[in-house]
Structures are given as structure tokens and as C-alpha cells.
């Protein structure tokens, strides 16, 4: 067992240089099976006899490290030699463990994390054909050397000296090297040092493995008006660039990453803020191919500040790195720009689902913002199989939940100095409930129920007004709402209305979860009734689009039809414009279409002028933007301080396309799509629409097409379903059905 091993670290302080831990041994008998069990403080790569062990990138991933650290088990049977010496090398970078996260403020907790040592713990277990066994544990007999990775960290990138690759193989290389530098590897072996670190935090691999996924070829190389040499991959990608070059030893490569070009066509990455996002590589002699292994970037463009020769596109490939989640959903229609929006939504999810649901993959942030996760979780679970992904992240949420039951703004909680917020902390309740609904597995509710309850109880215990949520220490409000007062990031929706609305919503979901688990929820049912009553008394009228949306969507409006009509009137009077932010946007189309205003919902979806989903598409976006006007109508950037072009939250509109436009509706009393209702809402402007979701019970699809004869519907259901076409309802068994209207 890995807990029989010992934590080890570098025996000397090498600063930013990444240590490599080495162990050599001989096997003189036939091997039946061999396994490596290992984890690290930081991120690691393991190489056995010159071959990388496994496909896991950035192992062991990111968890609430103080309480949970995953270890990995690899089958290394085929990599072991029985006729010569075996050498295992494990290189460790800072990763999420000790990088300066978050980048914009030196919180005390951040400064403490940056002091964390890098180290490993693991074991090699070998079973021989003669039924004997051998186990090699990490201990102070391991060698620890400086690796060719001279620097690696999440925000600033990686530096690598390829001339040092041979030095790890033999100390003699430092004497024979003629590349003009002296190797950092001493001739006398330096042994690892024992490290006092908890073993109680060790858990088996729980989340999806992070893998290299798609490879995106460079589309073009060009010079900007400023003379900068850029490579354009045509798609915003999270991962890293692999390049090939034929160079002389000592020649340097320096690469910067960026998402956008400015309005003059020049390289731009000021929105990365303090994140350098840089590669520095010193070449060895001859042909070589390389990419970073201990960090990642978010980018579409790279700027070649230094590069030998005259580069061509074939030398560069962007490698997408993310959690190994399987695509389950698809959307396609007759509107080219809307199809690009669908692509942007899928790419935004892929780019930000790198072990935790991050807000963005590029700037000095890349954190698991709870608000972004909860607004997108439904769409996320339709697009990809994210059950395992979210269950791991929710375990971290519960582990990092504070003693009073509050939930941090980000998970893992790298900003414990910050106060919780409504709609952000509510991820503790909304996310497990949605994962249960999509996949039908009660285990997620069982695992998270106490965490869900603690969040609701926290609000009850800290509010200054009974049956409402007032006096909250912090509230993001309707973040980035377009009705924000000048100079504010918060929309004009009242903070305490948002807080109370989410208090009611989370309490209602807690009650539902308790019923699924057959718990007595009577006290919370009474609480919910009282919150609804208090809300209606405190807010007899609604002042913003988001206020109307929340009142209807969360079952708080005394007259939901009247409130939905008011919302529709607000939208039209605003010039058929959305004015909502992070809180109202995920639900606005649902409320409109559910109460007879599907035409206005489609108007908003298909609008191309600012503000709209298609405005960014017209600006050439390949992912979802943080701001509706990340690039403004005059071509200027919205700002440099908070302007990501790869933020998935507004991509939550896709769940409306699945559920309302295509009509595929999961049923709460038959979760996991065990029984479904299909009630499409066609619009001739799309010409046709096809949506599908590969559920736990099979693939369900719904399509409609506008023809000269009318609208043709084709439904493929793997389970019993209720199909609603116009004013006709059909109860059907599994099969393929065609209807006309």
C-alpha cells in the first residue's frame, strides 16, 4: 500500500528548477505483473526506461489538497526490463499545489501555499512468475537531481533546457558536453530527503483523468503590422503547443500565448494580467520535438519572440488538454451562425473542464468558480458525461466547506479570505441536484446531502431577517448584468432579492433531495413555504429583467404569467435586448417560452447586434466570452483587467435549445431520462434543428424541419415518452416516430 511508503523531497533548494526523483533496480526473474502507485505535491510526469508512464497529464490533478490528494496506479508490466537495469524518473512541477494562485492579490493563504514543498510518495510493486513479490517504496535511498525543466508554474509557463536531457542519464555527460554550459547535475549523487507530510489525505483516483485530447494544426503563420511573427490555430484551445525544429545547441525559443488580435491586427494578451503564459526553450543539437508537460495555457495565437530559422505551419500543433469526458450531446440547425455558437459552447466547456470547472483557462485566475459551475451544470451534463467529473469536484466542495456551512467563491477554496455569495455558494445544492437529475444516480445526493443542508442552515443562521436572506456579508449580485449602474460590475437587480430567491430555491432542492433519500424534510418544507411568503411580501413588484426571471423560475411570483408577461414587455421595450447577467441569463429564455413568449426567446437567441449571443460569433469568437462586448462595437476591448474570451457561463443557453427548442425534457419523477417528454418549439428562422443526448438509457433525439408541406418532426426515444406536437399529445413506447404539423 502507498501509505507504507514515505514522502520524499529534494535534499537541497534548487529554487524554481523542477526536481526529478530517480530509482534504479534490476529484475532478474520473469515478471508476471508490475504496478506503480504514485502521487505528488505538485504535478508530475513519470518516465520508466525512457518511456512515459500512462497518459495522465498534470497528474495527480487538483483537489482540496489539505484534505484530499489523489494517487494513481499504473500498469508498468510491459515497460520493465528483465535483462538490464531499470530506471524510473519522476519530475515534479509546482502545478496547482504551490503556484501563486490567485494572481491578483497576495492573500495570506496564497503566500502559505507558495511555500509548499514539492515531493512524491509511491511504490513499485512487482509480482514475479515464481509467485514471489517485491516492493520498492519511496525513501531516502532515491536520488534527487535537477531536471531539464528549469521553471514550471501554472500562470507563467515553462522553461526547458534540452541540452540537459542527457545529464540525467549519466553524470559523465557534464564533462563531455560541448554546448557551452555546465550541467547542473553534480557528479556525486544527491539523495532525496524525508518529508513530513500527511498520508491521511491520500485517496484513490476519483475524477476523470486529464488527457491530451484533440490536436489542432496551425492554420497560418503571419506577421502583424508591428512585425510580430504569429501562429494562428484558428480555434481557442486549452493545453499547449508542440513544436518541431532543427537547431543548433544553445539556440533559444521564446513563445508567448494570446487569445486575440487587437483592432489593428497586432498580438494582444494584456487581458492575461500578471500571467506571463510563456515558453522558454533552449535547443539541443539537431532535430527535436517538444511541448511542456507540467503546465497549460489558454490561447488561439502564439507569438514567436525567438525561433530558429523561418518557421512554417507544419512545425506547430496545439494539443488540447482536458478531463477525459465523453461527448453525449449534439446540436445542429439550419442557421450557420447559431451552429458556430453551438461549437463555441462545446469548446468553452472542453477548454474549462480541466479537472475542475474553471472560469477561464488563460489569465492569472483559472479557478473553480462556484457561480459559473452552477449556471452551466445542466448544459454541461447534456453536452458531456460529467457525472464522475462533478462528483469529484463536489467532494472537494464538501471538504472545503467552512465550519459555519458557508461555501467559498471558488473550489478548491483558494480565496478563504473572501466571503460567500448567493448564487455562488448555492452550487453546493444546485450542482448535485442537477447531476442526480441528468444521470439518475442517488449516490451524488447521498454523498452531498449534509453539505447541501449545511449551506441552507448557514443562511438560516446568519440572516438578519427571518425567512429571507438579508445582511449577507457579500453578494456578487447579477454579475456583469447589462443594466449595471455606471462603474459597477453588478447589474441593477437588488442584492437581497437575489439572496432570498436563491435561499428559497436551494431550500426547495434540499427538500426534494431529502425526499429522494427518504428523509423527514417537514421542517424544511415549512421553511420554504415561509421564504416564499416573505419574498412575495417584500417584493410585490419587480424592477429588472432578472428580478422577473428569478421570481418565475424559482416559483416565487404570486402570478407567474403576469410576471412573465412583464418580462416580455421589458425585453421588447429595451429593443428586444437581454439586460441580464450571470444570475438571470441562464433562465430568461425558459421563462419566456414557458409562458407563451417563445417568439421573443427566439428573437433573443437569434439577435446579432450587441448585446447578444451571436454578436461574439460575428466578431470571430470560437469560444464563449465573459462579456457580451468583450470586443466592443468600435473594435476596442472592454477592458484589460477582467475580459476573458473563454468563459463558458453564458453558454448555458444551450440547455434551452435542448429542452425547449428541440423539446427534450427529463422528468423529475423519472431522473436520468428514464421517461421523457418531448415538446419541440419550432421557429422557421432556423429552418431545421436536430438535438440529441446520449443518456444512461440510450440516445434520445428530436428534430424538426420546416418544409413546404408543413413542419416535419422526427423523434427517436429509447424509453417511454410523452410527445407533444402543437396541441396533440402522444404517449409512446421506445421507437422512432414521425409527425407533421
C-alpha positions in Angstrom: 0.0 0.0 0.0 1.1 3.5 -0.8 0.8 4.5 2.8 3.7 2.2 3.7 5.9 4.4 1.5 7.4 7.7 2.7 7.1 11.2 1.4 10.4 12.5 0.0 11.5 15.8 -1.3 14.6 17.4 -2.7 17.7 17.3 -0.4 18.7 20.8 -1.5 17.0 24.0 -2.5 17.2 24.3 -6.3 14.7 27.3 -6.4 12.5 27.2 -9.5 14.2 24.2 -11.1 11.9 21.1 -11.1 13.4 18.2 -9.2 13.5 14.7 -10.7 13.4 11.7 -8.4 15.2 8.6 -9.7 15.3 5.0 -8.7 17.2 2.2 -10.5 16.9 -1.5 -9.9 17.3 -4.9 -11.6 14.8 -7.6 -12.2 16.5 -11.0 -12.8 13.3 -13.1 -12.9 10.4 -13.3 -15.2 7.7 -10.7 -14.3 4.0 -11.5 -14.2 2.7 -8.0 -13.3 4.1 -4.7 -12.1 2.3 -1.6 -10.9 3.4 1.9 -10.0 1.4 3.7 -7.4 2.3 7.3 -7.0 1.3 10.9 -6.3 3.0 14.2 -5.8 2.9 17.5 -4.1 2.6 19.4 -7.3 2.2 17.9 -10.8 4.4 15.1 -12.0 5.4 13.1 -15.0 6.9 9.6 -14.6 9.2 8.0 -17.1 10.4 4.4 -16.9 13.3 3.3 -19.1 12.7 6.3 -21.4 9.0 5.7 -21.9 6.3 7.9 -20.3 4.2 6.0 -17.8 0.5 6.3 -18.5 -1.4 9.0 -20.4 -2.4 11.1 -17.4 -1.4 14.8 -17.9 -0.9 17.1 -15.0 -1.3 14.2 -12.5 -2.5 14.0 -9.8 -4.9 16.7 -10.7 -6.4 19.4 -8.5 -8.3 18.6 -5.3 -8.7 20.2 -1.9 -5.1 19.3 -1.2 -5.2 19.9 2.6 -7.8 17.1 2.9 -7.8 15.1 -0.3 -4.9 14.1 -2.6 -5.5 11.5 -5.4 -2.9 8.9 -6.2 -2.7 7.0 -9.4 -2.0 3.3 -10.2 -0.3 2.4 -13.5 0.3 -1.0 -15.0 4.0 -0.9 -16.0 4.5 -4.6 -16.7 5.4 -4.0 -20.3 7.9 -1.3 -19.5 10.2 -3.2 -17.2 13.4 -4.9 -18.5 14.5 -8.2 -17.2 17.8 -8.2 -18.9 19.2 -4.8 -17.9 18.8 -2.1 -15.3 15.5 -0.3 -14.9 15.4 3.4 -14.1 12.3 5.3 -13.0 12.3 9.1 -13.1 9.6 11.3 -11.7 9.7 15.0 -12.4 7.7 17.4 -10.2 6.5 20.9 -11.0 4.6 23.3 -8.8 1.3 22.8 -10.5 -1.8 24.0 -8.6 -0.2 23.0 -5.4 2.3 25.9 -4.9 1.8 28.2 -7.9 0.8 31.8 -7.0 -2.9 31.3 -7.3 -4.9 33.5 -7.5 -2.7 36.1 -9.3 -4.4 39.3 -8.4 -4.0 39.5 -4.6 -1.5 38.2 -2.1 -3.8 36.6 0.3 -2.2 35.1 3.4 -3.4 31.6 2.3 -1.8 32.1 -1.1 1.5 33.0 0.4 1.4 29.9 2.6 0.5 27.7 -0.4 3.5 29.1 -2.3 5.8 27.7 0.4 4.6 24.2 0.0 7.5 21.8 -0.9 7.5 19.6 -4.0 7.7 15.9 -3.3 6.4 12.4 -4.1 5.2 9.3 -2.4 4.8 6.0 -4.1 5.7 2.3 -4.5 6.7 -0.1 -7.2 5.1 -3.5 -6.7 6.4 -6.4 -8.8 4.8 -9.9 -9.0 7.2 -12.5 -10.4 6.2 -15.6 -12.3 7.5 -17.8 -9.5 4.8 -16.2 -7.2 7.3 -14.1 -5.3 6.8 -10.4 -4.9 9.0 -7.3 -4.5 8.0 -3.8 -3.4 10.2 -0.7 -3.8 9.0 2.3 -1.7 9.9 5.9 -1.9 12.5 6.7 0.7 15.8 8.4 1.3 17.6 6.0 -1.0 16.1 7.6 -4.0 18.3 10.0 -6.0 17.1 13.6 -6.5 18.5 15.7 -9.3 17.8 18.9 -11.1 15.8 18.2 -14.2 16.0 20.0 -17.6 12.8 21.8 -16.6 14.3 25.0 -15.2 10.9 26.5 -14.3 7.3 25.5 -14.4 4.2 27.0 -12.9 0.5 27.4 -13.8 0.4 31.1 -14.7 3.9 31.9 -16.1 4.6 28.8 -18.2 7.6 26.6 -18.5 11.4 26.8 -19.3 13.3 23.9 -20.5 16.9 23.3 -21.4 17.1 20.4 -23.8 20.9 20.3 -23.5 20.5 18.9 -20.1 18.4 15.9 -21.1 21.5 13.6 -21.3 22.8 14.7 -17.9 20.1 12.9 -16.1 21.3 9.7 -17.7 24.9 9.9 -16.6 27.0 12.3 -14.6 29.8 11.9 -17.1 27.7 13.9 -19.6 28.5 17.1 -17.8 32.3 16.6 -18.6 31.8 15.7 -22.2 29.2 18.3 -23.1 30.4 20.9 -25.5 27.3 23.1 -25.7 28.8 26.0 -23.8 27.2 25.4 -20.4 28.0 23.4 -17.4 25.4 20.8 -16.3 23.6 21.4 -13.1 23.8 17.7 -12.2 26.6 17.0 -9.8 28.9 14.0 -10.2 28.1 12.8 -6.7 24.6 11.6 -6.3 22.3 13.7 -4.2 19.8 11.7 -2.2 16.2 12.7 -1.5 15.3 13.9 1.9 12.4 12.7 4.1 9.4 14.9 4.1 6.9 15.2 7.0 3.6 15.3 5.2 0.2 13.7 5.9 -0.7 10.3 4.4 -4.2 10.5 5.7 -5.1 12.8 2.8 -4.3 10.1 0.2 -7.3 8.8 -1.8 -7.5 6.7 -4.9 -8.0 8.5 -8.3 -11.6 9.7 -8.1 -12.1 12.1 -11.0 -11.6 11.7 -14.7 -8.0 11.6 -15.9 -6.7 14.6 -17.6 -5.5 13.7 -21.1 -4.2 15.1 -24.3 -7.2 15.0 -26.5 -7.6 16.8 -29.9 -4.7 18.0 -31.9 -5.3 21.3 -33.8 -2.9 22.1 -36.7 -1.6 25.6 -37.1 -3.8 27.4 -39.7 -1.3 30.1 -40.7 1.8 32.0 -39.8 1.9 35.7 -40.5 3.4 39.0 -39.5 1.4 41.7 -37.8 1.6 45.4 -38.6 4.1 45.7 -35.8 6.3 43.0 -37.4 5.5 40.3 -34.8 5.6 36.7 -36.0 2.4 34.9 -35.0 1.0 31.4 -35.4 -2.8 31.2 -35.6 -4.5 27.9 -34.8 -8.0 29.2 -35.8 -9.5 27.9 -32.5 -9.1 28.8 -28.9 -7.6 25.8 -27.1 -6.6 24.9 -23.6 -3.4 22.9 -23.5 0.0 23.6 -25.0 1.9 23.9 -28.3 4.1 21.1 -29.6 6.8 22.3 -32.0 9.4 20.7 -34.1 12.7 22.4 -35.0 16.1 21.6 -36.4 18.5 23.7 -34.5 22.0 24.2 -33.1 22.7 23.5 -29.5 22.1 26.7 -27.4 19.6 28.3 -29.8 16.7 29.8 -28.0 12.9 29.6 -28.5 10.6 32.0 -26.7 6.8 31.8 -27.2 4.0 34.0 -25.8 0.4 33.0 -25.8 -2.7 35.1 -26.5 -6.4 34.8 -27.3 -6.9 37.8 -29.6 -5.5 40.3 -32.0 -6.2 44.0 -31.3 -8.2 46.1 -33.8 -5.1 46.8 -35.8 -4.2 43.1 -36.1 -1.4 43.0 -33.6 -0.7 40.4 -30.9 -2.7 41.0 -27.7 -2.6 39.4 -24.3 -2.9 42.2 -21.9 -6.0 40.5 -20.6 -3.8 37.7 -19.2 -2.9 40.3 -16.5 0.0 39.1 -14.4 0.2 35.6 -16.1 3.2 35.6 -18.3 2.0 32.5 -20.2 5.4 31.9 -21.7 7.6 29.1 -23.0 11.4 29.4 -22.9 13.2 26.5 -24.6 17.0 26.1 -25.2 17.6 23.7 -28.1 19.9 20.7 -28.2 21.7 19.8 -31.4 19.7 18.6 -34.3 16.0 17.7 -34.9 13.8 17.9 -31.9 10.1 17.9 -31.0 8.9 19.2 -27.6 6.0 20.5 -25.6 5.5 21.5 -22.0 4.4 18.7 -19.6 3.9 20.4 -16.2 1.7 23.4 -17.1 -1.0 24.5 -19.6 -2.2 27.6 -21.4 -5.4 29.1 -22.9 -4.7 30.5 -26.4 -5.5 30.8 -30.1 -2.4 32.6 -31.1 1.3 32.3 -30.2 3.8 35.0 -30.7 7.3 33.7 -31.7 9.6 36.1 -30.0 12.5 33.9 -30.7 12.6 30.9 -33.1 15.3 29.4 -35.2 15.0 29.6 -39.0 11.9 30.5 -41.0 9.0 28.7 -39.3 6.2 27.1 -41.3 2.8 26.0 -40.0 3.7 22.3 -40.2 6.1 22.8 -37.3 3.3 23.7 -34.8 0.4 21.7 -33.3 -1.9 22.9 -30.5 -2.6 19.9 -28.1 -5.9 20.2 -26.3 -5.6 19.1 -22.7 -8.7 18.4 -20.5 -10.5 15.9 -18.4 -11.4 12.8 -20.4 -15.1 13.5 -20.5 -17.2 11.8 -23.3 -19.4 13.9 -25.5 -23.0 12.9 -25.1 -24.9 15.8 -26.7 -25.1 17.4 -30.1 -26.9 20.4 -31.6 -27.2 21.3 -35.3 -29.6 23.6 -37.1 -30.1 25.5 -40.4 -28.5 28.7 -39.1 -24.8 28.8 -39.8 -24.1 31.4 -37.1 -26.1 29.5 -34.5 -24.1 26.4 -35.3 -20.9 28.4 -34.6 -22.4 29.4 -31.3 -23.0 25.7 -30.5 -19.4 24.9 -31.4 -18.3 27.8 -29.2 -20.3 26.4 -26.3 -18.8 22.9 -26.6 -15.3 24.3 -27.0 -15.8 26.5 -24.0 -16.7 23.5 -21.9 -13.8 21.4 -23.1 -11.4 24.3 -22.5 -12.6 24.9 -19.0 -13.2 21.3 -17.8 -9.6 20.6 -16.8 -10.1 18.6 -13.6 -12.2 21.4 -12.1 -14.9 23.6 -13.8 -12.8 26.7 -14.2 -14.0 30.2 -15.1 -11.2 30.7 -17.7 -8.0 28.9 -18.8 -5.7 31.7 -19.7 -5.3 34.6 -17.3 -4.0 34.7 -13.7 -7.2 33.0 -12.4 -8.2 29.6 -13.8 -10.2 28.9 -10.6 -13.2 26.7 -9.9 -15.7 29.5 -9.6 -18.9 28.1 -8.0 -21.2 30.6 -9.7 -20.1 29.7 -13.1 -20.4 26.0 -12.4 -23.9 26.1 -11.1 -25.3 28.2 -14.0 -23.7 25.8 -16.6 -24.1 22.4 -14.9 -27.3 21.5 -16.8 -25.8 22.3 -20.2 -22.5 20.7 -19.2 -24.3 17.4 -18.3 -26.2 17.3 -21.6 -23.1 18.1 -23.7 -20.7 15.6 -22.0 -20.8 12.8 -19.4 -19.7 14.8 -16.4 -21.1 12.7 -13.6 -17.7 11.5 -12.4 -16.2 14.9 -13.0 -18.7 16.8 -10.9 -18.9 14.2 -8.1 -15.2 14.6 -7.6 -15.4 18.4 -7.6 -18.4 18.3 -5.2 -16.4 16.1 -2.8 -13.9 18.9 -2.8 -16.6 21.4 -2.2 -17.8 19.5 0.8 -14.2 19.1 2.0 -13.5 22.8 1.7 -16.9 23.9 3.1 -16.3 26.1 6.1 -17.2 25.3 9.7 -20.3 27.5 9.6 -21.6 25.8 6.4 -20.7 28.6 4.0 -19.1 27.8 0.7 -16.2 29.7 -0.8 -16.4 31.6 -4.1 -14.0 29.1 -5.7 -13.5 25.3 -5.1 -10.8 24.3 -4.2 -11.1 27.2 -1.9 -8.1 29.3 -2.8 -9.7 32.5 -1.6 -10.7 31.6 2.0 -10.4 35.2 3.0 -13.3 36.1 0.8 -17.0 36.0 1.9 -19.5 33.6 0.3 -22.2 34.9 -2.1 -25.7 33.9 -3.0 -25.9 32.1 -6.4 -22.2 31.1 -5.9 -22.4 29.1 -2.7 -25.7 27.7 -4.0 -23.6 25.4 -6.2 -23.5 23.2 -3.1 -27.2 22.4 -3.7 -27.8 23.1 -7.4 -25.0 21.1 -8.8 -25.6 17.8 -7.0 -29.4 18.0 -7.7 -28.7 18.5 -11.5 -26.2 15.7 -11.6 -28.8 13.5 -10.0 -31.5 14.6 -12.5 -29.3 14.0 -15.5 -27.9 10.6 -14.5 -30.4 9.2 -12.1 -27.8 8.1 -9.5 -28.9 8.8 -5.9 -25.3 8.4 -4.7 -24.5 12.0 -5.5 -27.3 13.2 -3.3 -26.3 10.7 -0.6 -22.7 12.0 -0.7 -23.6 15.7 -0.8 -26.8 15.8 1.4 -25.0 17.1 4.5 -23.2 19.7 2.5 -26.4 20.8 0.9 -28.1 21.0 4.3 -25.2 22.9 5.9 -25.4 25.6 3.2 -29.1 26.2 3.7 -28.6 26.1 7.5 -25.8 28.7 7.2 -28.2 31.1 5.5 -30.9 30.5 8.2 -28.4 31.0 11.0 -26.8 34.2 9.6 -29.6 36.2 8.0 -30.7 39.4 9.7 -34.4 38.9 8.7 -36.2 35.7 9.4 -37.3 33.7 6.3 -35.3 35.9 4.0 -31.6 36.3 3.4 -30.6 39.8 4.3 -27.4 41.2 5.8 -25.2 38.9 3.7 -21.5 39.9 4.1 -21.1 39.8 0.3 -23.1 39.4 -2.8 -22.0 39.4 -6.4 -25.5 40.3 -7.4 -26.4 39.8 -11.1 -22.8 39.8 -12.0 -22.0 41.6 -15.3 -25.7 42.5 -15.8 -26.1 44.9 -18.7 -28.4 47.1 -16.5 -25.5 47.8 -14.2 -25.0 51.4 -12.9 -22.1 53.2 -14.4 -18.8 51.9 -13.0 -20.3 48.8 -11.5 -19.8 45.1 -12.4 -23.2 44.3 -10.8 -26.5 44.6 -12.5 -29.3 46.7 -11.0 -31.2 43.7 -9.6 -31.5 44.1 -5.8 -28.9 42.0 -3.9 -31.3 40.9 -1.2 -33.9 39.8 -3.7 -31.3 37.6 -5.3 -30.1 36.3 -2.0 -33.7 35.5 -0.9 -34.6 33.9 -4.2 -31.7 31.6 -4.1 -32.4 30.8 -0.4 -35.8 29.7 -1.5 -34.5 27.7 -4.5 -31.8 25.9 -2.6 -34.3 25.1 0.2 -36.7 23.6 -2.3 -34.0 21.5 -3.9 -32.8 20.3 -0.5 -36.4 19.2 0.3 -36.5 17.3 -3.0 -33.2 15.6 -2.3 -34.3 14.7 1.1 -37.5 13.1 -0.2 -35.4 11.1 -2.8 -33.3 9.8 0.2 -36.5 9.2 2.2 -35.6 11.7 5.0 -38.1 13.7 7.0 -38.0 17.1 5.5 -41.0 18.6 7.1 -39.1 21.4 8.9 -37.5 22.5 5.6 -40.9 22.3 3.8 -42.3 24.7 6.3 -39.2 26.9 5.9 -39.6 27.0 2.2 -43.2 28.0 2.5 -42.3 30.8 4.8 -39.5 32.0 2.5 -41.9 32.2 -0.5 -44.4 34.1 1.6 -41.8 36.5 2.9 -40.4 37.0 -0.6 -43.8 37.9 -2.0 -44.5 40.4 0.8 -41.1 42.0 0.5 -41.1 42.2 -3.4 -44.6 42.9 -4.6 -43.2 44.3 -7.9 -40.1 43.6 -10.0 -37.8 46.2 -11.3 -35.4 44.4 -13.7 -35.4 41.5 -16.2 -33.5 39.3 -13.8 -36.0 40.0 -10.9 -38.8 38.8 -13.1 -36.8 35.8 -14.3 -35.9 34.6 -10.7 -39.4 35.2 -9.4 -40.9 33.0 -12.1 -38.2 30.4 -12.5 -37.9 29.7 -8.7 -41.7 29.6 -8.1 -41.8 32.8 -6.1 -44.1 35.0 -8.2 -47.7 35.2 -6.9 -48.8 35.5 -10.5 -46.2 33.8 -12.7 -48.0 34.6 -16.0 -48.3 38.2 -15.2 -44.6 38.4 -14.2 -43.5 36.5 -17.4 -45.6 39.0 -19.4 -43.9 41.8 -17.6 -40.5 40.3 -18.5 -41.5 40.0 -22.2 -42.6 43.7 -22.1 -39.3 44.7 -20.6 -37.3 42.8 -23.2 -39.3 44.4 -26.1 -39.1 47.9 -24.6 -35.3 47.5 -24.3 -35.2 47.0 -28.1 -35.6 43.2 -27.8 -32.4 43.1 -25.8 -31.2 41.0 -23.0 -30.2 43.0 -19.9 -29.4 40.1 -17.6 -26.0 39.0 -16.2 -24.7 35.7 -14.7 -27.8 35.2 -12.5 -30.6 35.9 -14.9 -29.2 34.8 -18.2 -29.4 31.0 -17.7 -33.2 31.2 -17.2 -34.5 34.0 -19.3 -35.4 32.1 -22.4 -37.0 29.4 -20.3 -39.3 31.8 -18.6 -40.3 33.5 -21.8 -41.0 30.3 -23.7 -42.8 28.6 -20.8 -45.3 31.4 -20.6 -46.2 32.0 -24.2 -43.4 34.2 -25.4 -41.2 31.7 -27.4 -41.1 34.1 -30.3 -39.3 36.6 -28.1 -37.0 33.9 -26.8 -36.0 33.1 -30.3 -35.6 36.8 -31.1 -33.0 37.0 -28.3 -31.3 33.8 -29.4 -31.0 34.9 -33.0 -30.2 38.6 -32.3 -26.9 39.5 -33.9 -26.4 43.1 -32.7 -24.9 43.8 -29.4 -25.9 42.6 -26.9 -26.5 39.0 -28.0 -25.0 35.5 -28.2 -24.3 36.0 -31.9 -22.6 39.3 -31.5 -19.4 37.5 -30.5 -19.9 35.0 -33.3 -19.9 37.9 -35.8 -16.6 39.1 -34.1 -15.0 35.7 -34.9 -15.3 34.1 -31.5 -14.5 30.4 -31.2 -15.5 30.1 -27.5 -17.9 31.9 -25.2 -16.9 35.4 -23.9 -17.0 36.6 -20.4 -18.6 39.9 -21.5 -21.3 40.4 -24.1 -19.0 43.1 -25.5 -15.5 41.7 -24.8 -14.7 43.4 -28.1 -16.9 46.5 -28.3 -18.6 47.7 -31.4 -15.8 50.2 -32.1 -13.3 47.4 -32.1 -11.8 48.3 -28.7 -11.5 45.8 -25.9 -14.0 46.1 -23.0 -11.1 46.2 -20.5 -7.8 44.6 -19.7 -8.5 43.8 -16.1 -11.4 41.3 -16.5 -12.0 40.3 -20.1 -11.8 36.6 -20.8 -12.7 35.3 -24.3 -13.1 31.8 -23.0 -15.7 31.9 -20.2 -18.4 29.2 -20.5 -21.2 30.6 -18.3 -23.3 32.3 -21.0 -23.1 29.0 -22.9 -25.8 27.8 -20.5 -28.3 28.9 -23.3 -27.7 25.5 -24.8 -29.9 23.8 -22.2 -32.8 25.9 -23.6 -32.1 24.7 -27.1 -32.1 21.0 -25.9 -35.1 21.3 -23.6 -37.4 23.9 -25.4 -36.4 24.4 -29.0 -35.8 20.7 -29.5 -38.1 19.8 -26.6 -36.1 17.0 -24.9 -37.3 17.2 -21.3 -36.1 15.0 -18.5 -38.7 14.2 -15.8 -38.0 14.8 -12.1 -40.0 11.7 -11.1 -38.0 9.6 -13.6 -34.5 11.0 -13.4 -31.7 10.0 -15.8 -34.1 10.3 -18.7 -35.8 7.0 -17.6 -39.0 8.6 -19.0 -39.1 11.7 -21.1 -41.4 14.4 -22.5 -40.6 15.8 -26.0 -42.3 19.0 -26.8 -40.4 20.9 -29.5 -40.9 24.6 -30.2 -40.0 25.2 -33.9 -39.1 28.5 -35.4 -39.0 28.9 -39.2 -35.9 31.1 -39.0 -33.8 28.1 -38.0 -35.2 26.1 -41.0 -34.4 22.9 -39.1 -33.0 21.7 -35.8 -31.6 18.4 -34.5 -30.7 17.7 -30.9 -29.6 14.5 -29.2 -28.5 13.4 -25.8 -26.9 10.1 -25.1 -28.5 9.2 -21.7 -28.0 6.4 -19.3 -30.9 4.7 -21.0 -29.8 5.3 -24.6 -29.7 8.1 -27.2 -32.7 10.3 -27.4 -33.0 12.7 -30.4 -35.5 15.2 -31.6 -35.5 17.0 -34.9 -37.8 19.2 -36.8 -37.7 20.7 -40.3 -39.8 23.4 -41.9 -41.0 22.3 -45.4 -43.5 23.5 -48.0 -45.9 20.9 -46.6 -45.5 22.0 -43.0 -43.2 21.1 -40.2 -41.9 17.6 -40.1 -40.9 16.1 -36.7 -38.8 13.0 -36.1 -38.4 11.7 -32.6 -36.2 8.8 -31.5 -36.8 7.7 -27.9 -35.1 4.8 -26.1 -37.7 5.0 -23.3 -41.4 5.5 -22.8 -42.2 9.1 -23.7 -44.9 11.7 -24.0 -44.6 13.6 -27.3 -46.4 16.9 -27.6 -46.8 18.3 -31.2 -48.8 21.5 -31.2 -52.0 20.8 -29.3 -51.7 17.0 -29.7 -50.2 14.7 -27.1 -49.0 11.1 -27.9 -47.9 8.5 -25.4 -45.4 6.2 -27.0 -43.1 3.3 -26.2 -39.4 3.2 -27.4 -39.0 3.8 -31.1 -38.8 6.3 -33.9 -41.8 8.5 -34.7 -42.6 11.0 -37.4 -45.3 13.7 -37.1 -46.4 16.6 -39.2 -48.0 20.0 -38.2 
